[in-house]
Amino acid sequence: MIKSELVLRLAEQNPHLYQRDIENIVNAILDTIVDALSRGDRVELRGFGAFSVKKRDARKGRNPRTGEEVAVDEKTIPVFKTGKEMRLRLNGKA
């Protein structure tokens, strides 16, 4: 499912709201999550999961085409861990 499909599904479930308002709400939620992660905060949505950031140290990698050693810079990556309720629903136990 892509963001536009999510907006359409929410619009179908909430016919009293305008689609553009739903799109603004979805964008606001996602922007808030991104802003929190960029500050290094953890975002937890009970029953859904938790977003956090993880730091990967600089390392030496290899170019797969040439085999040449390449320096890989330190980076911060987003990490998502599913919540208990989501895991149970995905495994058909809820």
Phi, psi and omega in degrees: 000133176257171187301319181295325177291323176298315179298316179298318180296318178294324178295322178295322181283342182229073184294345179280352179253146176285146181299322180295327177291319178296318178298319177296321179294313180299315179297320180296318179296312181295319178297321179294320177296315180297317179299317180296317180294323180293334175278352181091008179281165176255138179243120181243126175246104186307133179083343181255301180161186183228135175258138175212175178244150180228138181265130175254126181290159174295149182205174175257127178243183179232139172287118185295335182282315185255343184080002181290140179285135183230140176278126177254124183290160173296143179212159177249131182237149175280146179230138177237131176239126182292150176278165183300315182299319179294317178301318179295317180294321179293330180265009175071027182250008181247000000 
